[in-house]
Amino acid sequence: YNSYAANGTSSGLGVSYEYAGTVDIGQTIASLEAGDYAITGYVKDGSAKTGTIQAYCATTDNTCGESVAITNEFQKFSFSFTLDEAKTDYKVGFLITSESGAWVCLDTLSLTKDAPADEQKAAALESLGALITACEALTEVDYNAVTWEALQTALTAAKEVQTNADSKTTDEITAAEEALAAAKADLWPASVAFLDDIEDGID
């Protein structure tokens, strides 16, 4: 453990070694339910050397997806695995490999269980509905006409997704929310005129 490994937080984990090889860092978890899991965190190499990080579950031979290159800047990584049945004393961890040694910093590590697909979709739809309600509560006279029109276009598209949610995927629902949120964030006050508005006034 080394506090200097932290990525903008009060804690982090530093791993230092001088020679080529692979370091195994793992933790045994008392019990895990069946389901889909994600291992996430941030990593960087403070020594400016190259290397990779790879997650594993159960044994070091059972890796999760492709390895991720480690750079000299903190970057987020994500690995996933699935358990078909509940497990006890189940080990998850990382393999950190370098051909010339490394000073690897890990931070904000987490292991989370994904919600079932139907729950994810319901949550995305609820979030979209809340944003639609918030946008419908806005008043047109308070905003620049150009940005208001853009919001209405995104709002119409979002409501179409909401109405036809049964035929939409979770990603489509999330994309509609992101587009609507962006249009809402881009709203300008009515007192602000775009260049086109000014030119129209001059004409």
Phi, psi and chi 1 to 4 in degrees:
 res  aa     phi    psi   chi1   chi2   chi3   chi4
   1 TYR       -  137.0  169.6   82.1      -      -
   2 ASN  -151.7  121.9 -171.2  -55.6      -      -
   3 SER   -63.1  -24.0   61.7      -      -      -
   4 TYR   -71.7   -7.5  -65.9  105.5      -      -
   5 ALA   -83.0   -7.3      -      -      -      -
   6 ALA   -68.7  147.7      -      -      -      -
   7 ASN  -106.8   76.7  175.9   27.0      -      -
   8 GLY    70.3   20.2      -      -      -      -
   9 THR  -129.6 -178.2   67.5      -      -      -
  10 SER   -88.8   -0.3   60.3      -      -      -
  11 SER  -147.6  159.4   64.6      -      -      -
  12 GLY  -171.0  177.7      -      -      -      -
  13 LEU  -130.7  123.7  179.0   66.1      -      -
  14 GLY  -109.3  135.3      -      -      -      -
  15 VAL  -125.6  119.1 -179.3      -      -      -
  16 SER  -123.3  132.9  177.4      -      -      -
  17 TYR  -152.0  154.0   56.8  103.9      -      -
  18 GLU  -101.8  -17.9  -61.9  179.9    0.4      -
  19 TYR  -118.8  165.3  -54.5  102.4      -      -
  20 ALA   -60.6  141.7      -      -      -      -
  21 GLY   155.9 -172.6      -      -      -      -
  22 THR  -125.3  131.2  -61.9      -      -      -
  23 VAL  -103.7  134.4  172.8      -      -      -
  24 ASP  -105.6  120.4  169.4   13.6      -      -
  25 ILE  -120.7  121.9  -55.8  173.1      -      -
  26 GLY  -144.4  166.5      -      -      -      -
  27 GLN  -141.0  135.9  178.8  176.7   -8.9      -
  28 THR   -92.8  125.7  -61.4      -      -      -
  29 ILE  -102.1  132.6  -58.4  173.2      -      -
  30 ALA   -58.0  -44.6      -      -      -      -
  31 SER  -156.0  143.7   63.4      -      -      -
  32 LEU  -135.5  134.8  -73.3  174.5      -      -
  33 GLU   -76.1  162.8  -60.0  175.1  -12.6      -
  34 ALA   -65.0  145.5      -      -      -      -
  35 GLY   149.4 -173.0      -      -      -      -
  36 ASP   -98.5  135.8  -63.0  -38.1      -      -
  37 TYR  -127.1  152.8  -71.4   84.8      -      -
  38 ALA  -127.5  134.3      -      -      -      -
  39 ILE  -108.3  119.9  -54.0  170.0      -      -
  40 THR  -129.5  163.3   59.7      -      -      -
  41 GLY   171.8 -172.5      -      -      -      -
  42 TYR  -124.5  147.2  -71.2   83.5      -      -
  43 VAL  -145.9  147.3   63.7      -      -      -
  44 LYS  -154.3  164.4   80.0  168.9 -175.9  178.3
  45 ASP  -110.9  112.3 -173.2  -22.4      -      -
  46 GLY   -75.4   -7.3      -      -      -      -
  47 SER   -99.7    4.1   63.8      -      -      -
  48 ALA    64.4   20.6      -      -      -      -
  49 LYS   -98.1  160.9  -62.5  177.9 -179.1  179.0
  50 THR   -93.1  157.5   58.8      -      -      -
  51 GLY  -177.3 -176.3      -      -      -      -
  52 THR  -137.6  158.0   61.1      -      -      -
  53 ILE  -126.2  139.3 -176.2  170.2      -      -
  54 GLN  -140.4  129.6  172.2   76.7   70.8      -
  55 ALA   -85.8  153.7      -      -      -      -
  56 TYR  -141.2  162.4   67.9   86.7      -      -
  57 CYS  -139.1  141.9   50.7      -      -      -
  58 ALA    74.1  -63.9      -      -      -      -
  59 THR  -137.3  161.4   68.0      -      -      -
  60 THR   -66.2  -18.2   55.4      -      -      -
  61 ASP   -79.2  -17.3  -66.5  -29.4      -      -
  62 ASN   -99.7   77.3 -172.0   30.6      -      -
  63 THR   -81.3  159.4   55.0      -      -      -
  64 CYS  -111.0   97.7  -49.4      -      -      -
  65 GLY    74.0 -164.3      -      -      -      -
  66 GLU   -83.4  149.9  -60.9  -65.3  -34.0      -
  67 SER   -69.3  157.7   61.6      -      -      -
  68 VAL  -116.5  132.1  173.6      -      -      -
  69 ALA   -69.1  139.6      -      -      -      -
  70 ILE   -99.4  130.5  -57.2  173.8      -      -
  71 THR  -115.1 -175.7   69.2      -      -      -
  72 ASN   -88.7   10.8   61.8   -5.1      -      -
  73 GLU  -123.4  142.4  -62.8  -69.8  -22.2      -
  74 PHE   -59.3  130.9  -91.0  114.0      -      -
  75 GLN  -137.6  149.5   60.9  178.5  -32.7      -
  76 LYS   -83.9  142.0 -174.7  175.3 -176.7  178.6
  77 PHE  -126.3  158.3   59.6   80.0      -      -
  78 SER  -148.1  128.0  179.4      -      -      -
  79 PHE  -125.0  152.1  -60.0  100.8      -      -
  80 SER  -134.2  154.3   60.3      -      -      -
  81 PHE  -153.5  162.3   65.5   92.9      -      -
  82 THR  -125.6  136.3  -61.0      -      -      -
  83 LEU  -109.6  122.4  -66.1  179.6      -      -
  84 ASP   -78.4  -18.0  -65.6  -32.2      -      -
  85 GLU  -148.0  160.0   58.6 -176.3   17.5      -
  86 ALA   -61.6  147.0      -      -      -      -
  87 LYS  -129.3  149.9  -61.6  -71.1 -174.7  178.6
  88 THR  -120.2  151.8   57.1      -      -      -
  89 ASP    47.5   54.4  -63.8  -32.3      -      -
  90 TYR  -100.7  128.4 -165.8   76.4      -      -
  91 LYS   -96.3  133.6 -173.6  175.0 -177.8 -179.8
  92 VAL  -128.6  150.4  -64.3      -      -      -
  93 GLY  -173.9 -166.0      -      -      -      -
  94 PHE  -131.3  148.2  -57.8  101.3      -      -
  95 LEU  -112.4  117.6  -60.5  173.9      -      -
  96 ILE  -109.1  119.5  -61.8  173.2      -      -
  97 THR  -119.6  135.8  -58.0      -      -      -
  98 SER  -147.2  148.0  175.2      -      -      -
  99 GLU   -93.1   -1.7  -64.3 -177.0   -0.9      -
 100 SER  -144.1   24.5   56.2      -      -      -
 101 GLY    81.6  168.6      -      -      -      -
 102 ALA  -165.7  162.9      -      -      -      -
 103 TRP  -126.8   87.7  164.7 -129.7      -      -
 104 VAL   -94.5  131.9  176.8      -      -      -
 105 CYS  -110.2  126.8  -55.0      -      -      -
 106 LEU  -116.2  144.0  -64.5  166.7      -      -
 107 ASP  -152.9  156.2 -167.5   31.8      -      -
 108 THR    53.3   47.5  -37.7      -      -      -
 109 LEU   -76.3  139.8  -58.4  175.5      -      -
 110 SER  -150.9  150.7   67.2      -      -      -
 111 LEU  -123.6  117.6  171.6   64.3      -      -
 112 THR  -127.4  148.5   56.1      -      -      -
 113 LYS   -96.5  126.8 -175.9  175.1 -176.2  -69.5
 114 ASP   -70.0  141.6  -65.2  -19.6      -      -
 115 ALA   -70.7  152.8      -      -      -      -
 116 PRO   -55.4  152.8  -25.8   35.6      -      -
 117 ALA   -54.9  -40.2      -      -      -      -
 118 ASP   -68.2  -33.5   56.6  -18.2      -      -
 119 GLU   -70.9  -38.1  -69.5 -176.6   14.0      -
 120 GLN   -62.5  -42.3  -66.9 -177.0   37.2      -
 121 LYS   -66.7  -41.8 -176.7  172.8 -178.3  177.9
 122 ALA   -62.4  -40.6      -      -      -      -
 123 ALA   -66.9  -40.9      -      -      -      -
 124 ALA   -64.7  -39.7      -      -      -      -
 125 LEU   -68.0  -38.6 -171.4   59.0      -      -
 126 GLU   -64.7  -41.4 -179.1  179.2   -3.9      -
 127 SER   -65.0  -42.1 -177.3      -      -      -
 128 LEU   -62.1  -43.6  175.2   61.9      -      -
 129 GLY   -61.2  -39.5      -      -      -      -
 130 ALA   -65.0  -38.8      -      -      -      -
 131 LEU   -70.0  -38.9 -178.3   58.0      -      -
 132 ILE   -60.1  -45.1  -72.2  173.8      -      -
 133 THR   -59.9  -42.8  -61.2      -      -      -
 134 ALA   -64.4  -39.8      -      -      -      -
 135 CYS   -70.5  -37.1  -70.6      -      -      -
 136 GLU   -67.4  -20.4  -70.7  178.6  -30.5      -
 137 ALA   -81.9  -10.0      -      -      -      -
 138 LEU   -74.3  157.1  -59.7  175.8      -      -
 139 THR  -112.4  128.0  -55.3      -      -      -
 140 GLU   -57.0  -41.1  179.8  176.5    1.1      -
 141 VAL   -65.2  -14.8  -64.6      -      -      -
 142 ASP   -83.7   -8.5  -67.6  -24.3      -      -
 143 TYR  -128.8  155.0  -60.5   98.8      -      -
 144 ASN   -57.7  138.7  171.9  -82.4      -      -
 145 ALA   -61.9  -38.1      -      -      -      -
 146 VAL   -66.2  -46.6  174.8      -      -      -
 147 THR   -71.7  -30.6   59.1      -      -      -
 148 TRP   -65.8  -40.8  179.8  -99.2      -      -
 149 GLU   -63.1  -40.0 -177.8  178.4   -9.9      -
 150 ALA   -63.9  -38.3      -      -      -      -
 151 LEU   -64.3  -42.6  175.3   70.4      -      -
 152 GLN   -64.3  -35.3  -64.6  -50.0  -58.3      -
 153 THR   -63.8  -45.7  -61.5      -      -      -
 154 ALA   -67.4  -35.8      -      -      -      -
 155 LEU   -66.9  -41.3 -178.8   58.4      -      -
 156 THR   -62.1  -43.1  -62.4      -      -      -
 157 ALA   -65.3  -40.2      -      -      -      -
 158 ALA   -65.6  -40.4      -      -      -      -
 159 LYS   -68.2  -32.1  -68.4  171.9   73.9  172.4
 160 GLU   -65.4  -41.5 -172.4  -83.1  -30.1      -
 161 VAL   -64.4  -42.3  170.3      -      -      -
 162 GLN   -62.2  -43.8 -177.8 -174.1   46.0      -
 163 THR   -65.7  -36.0  -60.5      -      -      -
 164 ASN  -108.3   35.4  -61.9  -74.2      -      -
 165 ALA   -58.4  -30.9      -      -      -      -
 166 ASP   -61.8  -29.0  -72.3  -14.2      -      -
 167 SER  -100.5    6.4   63.1      -      -      -
 168 LYS  -105.9  151.3  -56.5  -64.3 -176.9 -179.0
 169 THR   -88.2  166.5   65.0      -      -      -
 170 THR   -60.2  -40.5  -59.8      -      -      -
 171 ASP   -62.4  -38.3  -72.6  -16.0      -      -
 172 GLU   -67.7  -38.7  -71.8  173.2  -33.7      -
 173 ILE   -65.4  -44.5  -65.0  171.1      -      -
 174 THR   -64.1  -39.8  -60.4      -      -      -
 175 ALA   -63.3  -39.5      -      -      -      -
 176 ALA   -64.6  -40.1      -      -      -      -
 177 GLU   -65.7  -41.9  179.5 -176.3    3.2      -
 178 GLU   -63.9  -40.1  -69.4  174.0  -12.5      -
 179 ALA   -66.1  -41.1      -      -      -      -
 180 LEU   -68.1  -40.9 -177.6   56.1      -      -
 181 ALA   -62.6  -39.1      -      -      -      -
 182 ALA   -65.8  -42.1      -      -      -      -
 183 ALA   -65.1  -38.2      -      -      -      -
 184 LYS   -65.7  -42.1 -176.7  174.4 -178.9  -70.0
 185 ALA   -66.9  -26.1      -      -      -      -
 186 ASP   -87.2    0.9  -72.9  -18.9      -      -
 187 LEU   -61.7  136.1  -78.0  172.1      -      -
 188 TRP  -109.3  147.8  -74.5   47.7      -      -
 189 PRO   -61.6  154.2  -20.7   32.5      -      -
 190 ALA   -60.8  -25.7      -      -      -      -
 191 SER   -73.8  -11.5   58.3      -      -      -
 192 VAL   -98.2  124.2  177.3      -      -      -
 193 ALA  -106.9  138.2      -      -      -      -
 194 PHE   -78.6  163.5  -75.5  177.4      -      -
 195 LEU   -58.3  -40.5 -179.0   59.1      -      -
 196 ASP   -61.2  -38.4  -70.4  -16.0      -      -
 197 ASP   -64.0  -41.2  -62.5  -26.7      -      -
 198 ILE   -65.5  -42.9  -63.1  173.2      -      -
 199 GLU   -64.8  -36.8  -69.6  175.2  -15.1      -
 200 ASP   -63.6  -37.8  -71.9  -17.1      -      -
 201 GLY   -66.4  -37.7      -      -      -      -
 202 ILE   -67.0  -40.4  -65.7  174.2      -      -
 203 ASP   -62.2      -  -66.4  -20.9      -      -
